[in-house]
């Protein structure tokens, strides 16, 4: 395949992210929907498309129909039991969102140390890998999801659109809500560090996803940031030419 015509697509819950296989920059392109991506594809020279889809099946069907009409080879990645030297801890791998799996694959391409991947978006997922074994993980509400749930479940708690990036304390209700939710999600970084620190001398905690910047200010051993590990994982599949 011609690497410069291979497109990597991460279809998430809120947007579609994509980049070319040959683009090694941290810049990820974003489309608000699959429909908008299909419009853009008309201006691209695409031979193969590698897809991570955790949104709805209709999106995948639209993309599949388009690729078939344009003779584009579509590779929809599914979560396996084992690949790229990582063994999945799930007894039923298909129950794990493929974005979580690909984030682990992407991270494993960057380090041989034990690591945690924290993917911050609509939900925050935390997965631990050491010596080729997925040890397990956590799932918790993302920042905005948490704020919306709190406001929706209470009568006198309100929010605004301000998003703090440094943890402090609030002096009005809106600020307290924003900082409280930030404290809660940053707690995942502290907990991940603690989990790994109790078990390994050296390790990494890697933050990725659309809200990764809310997590990277947390002080801790070995914290790193990656633009989109799901895309990095797709790139490893494309480079290997293995679609299992």
N, C-alpha and C positions, 0 to 999 in steps of 0.2 A: 504494500500500500504506500501511497505518497503521504508522508507524515504531515505535510502542510495542508492536506485536504481532510484531515481527521478532526472532527469536532467532538468535544467532551461537554456533556450537558447534565447539569444537576437540577432536576425539577423538584423543588422543595414545596413546603406548605404555603409560602407567601410569595415566592418569586422563582424565576428560572435563571440560573447562573450558567455561564458557558465560557469556554476559551478553546483555542486551537491547541492541538497536541504539541506543536512546535513552539508555542508561546511560553517561555520560561519565566515571564514576569509575574509579579504579584497581582497584576490588574485582572480582575474578573469582570466580564461583561454581564449585564443584568437585563432581563426582559420581565415585564409584569405578568405575562401569561404565555402559554404555549402558542396561542394564536399570534401574538406579536412576534415570537421567535420564528414561526413559520413564514411570516412576512419578510423577516430579515434573511431567512435562508434562501429566498429567491435571488438575493444578490451575492450569495456565497458560492464558492466552488467546493462542494462537499462530496467526498467519496464514501466515507464511513462516519457513523455517528455512534458514540458510546453513551448510554443513558443510565442515570440513576434516577428512579422515580419513586417518591414517597407521597406524591399527591394522588390524584384520582386516576382510575383506569381509563377514563375518557381522554385524558391528556395523552396517555400512551397510545391509545387507538388513533388519535388525530396525527400524532407524529409517525406512527407506523404506516398509516395510509399515505401520508405525504412522502415518506422515504421510498415506499414502493413505487409511487408514481414518478419519482425522480431517479430511480435506480440507485438509491443510496443504501448501503449496507447498514442496517440498524442492529446494534448489539445491546440488548437490555440486560443489565447485570442483575443477577439474583444472589441472595446471601447463601453461601455454601457452608458445608461443614468444615472444609479445610482448603486453604489456598495461600500462596505466597508465604509459606512457612508458618502460617497462623492457624491454630485449631480453635474453632468456635466452641464456646462452652454451652451453647444452647442445644438441648436435645432435639428441638425442632428448629433448625436454622432459619426457615422461612418466616418464623415469628419475629425475627430481628429485622428492623428496618435496614434496607440496603445502604442507606447513608451512614449508619453507624459502622457497618462492616467496611465500607470504602474508606472512611476516615481512619480506621485502624490500619488498613492496607497502606494508605498514604503516609501515615506516621511511621510505620515499620520501614518504609523506604528511606527514612531520614535518620534513624538511630538504631543501634543494637541494644541500647539500655532498656530496662523495664520502663514502661511509660503509661501515662493516663492521657486519653484524648477527651477534652471537654469541648463539645460542639454546642455553641450557644445560639439558639434561634427561637422559634415558637415554643419548642421544648428545649431543655438542656439535657444532653446525654453525656454520661461519663463512662468510659470503658477502659479497663485495665488489661495490659498485655505484658507478659514477661516470659522470656525463653520460649517464644513461639506458642504460648498458651494464652487464650483469652480467659482471664480470671473471673470475669463478670463485670457488672456495671450498675449504674443508677440512672433513673430518669426523673426529672423534676420540671415544674413549669418554668418557661422562659420569663424574662423580665416583664415584657408587656402582658403576657398571659397571666402572670401573677398579679399585676396591678389591676387588670380588668376583672379578675375573679374576686379580688378583695373589695373593689368598689361595688361590684354587682351583688355581693352577699351582705353588704352593710348599708344602713340608711344614711349615716352621717359622715361617712368617709368619702372624700372626694380626691380627684387627681387632676393634674394638668399635664401638659406635653413636655415638660422639662425632663431631661434625662441626665442625671448626674454621672460623672465619670470617676470622681474621687469620693470615697466614703467619708461621711461626716455625720452630723446630727442635724435634724430639722427643727425649725422654729415656727412652722405652721403646718396644717394638716397635709396640704399637697406635698410639701417638702418631706414630711415624715413618711408619707406613703412611698415616694420615690426612693428615698434613702433606705427605708426598710426593705423594699424589694431588692435594691442593690446589695444590701448586707446579706440577704438570704441567698442570692445566687453566687455572691463571692464566697459564701460559706462552702460551696461545692469545691472551690479551689483549695481552701484550707483543708477540707476533709480529704481530698484526693492526695494532697501532700502528706497528710498524716498517715493515710493508709499505706502509701508506698514507703514512707520513711521508717515505719515499723518493720518493714520486710526486706528492704534493700539498702545497700550503702550508697548506690548511685542510681538515679532515675531522672525522668523528665515528666513534666506536666505540660501538655501542649494544648493551647486554647485556639479554637477555630470557630468559624460560623459568623453570621451577620452581626451578632452582639459580642464578639470576642473582645472588643475594646473595653467592655464593661468588666472584664475579668483580668485583664493583663496588668492592671495596677496593683494587684494583690502581691504582696511580698512573699516569697517562698522559694524553696530550693529548686532550681532548674526549670522555672516557668518559661515557656516559649510561646510565640504566636505564629500561626500559619494562616495564609489568606483563605484557603479552602481545601481542606484535606480530602474532601469527597472528590473534588476534581483531580487532586493528586493521585488518589486511588484509581480513578478511571484511567488516568494516564498510564499507570502501571499495567492495567489490563490491556490497553491499546498497544503498549510497547511490547508486551509479551505475546500478544495475539492469542491469548487464552480467554475464552468467554464462559468458562464453567465456574 
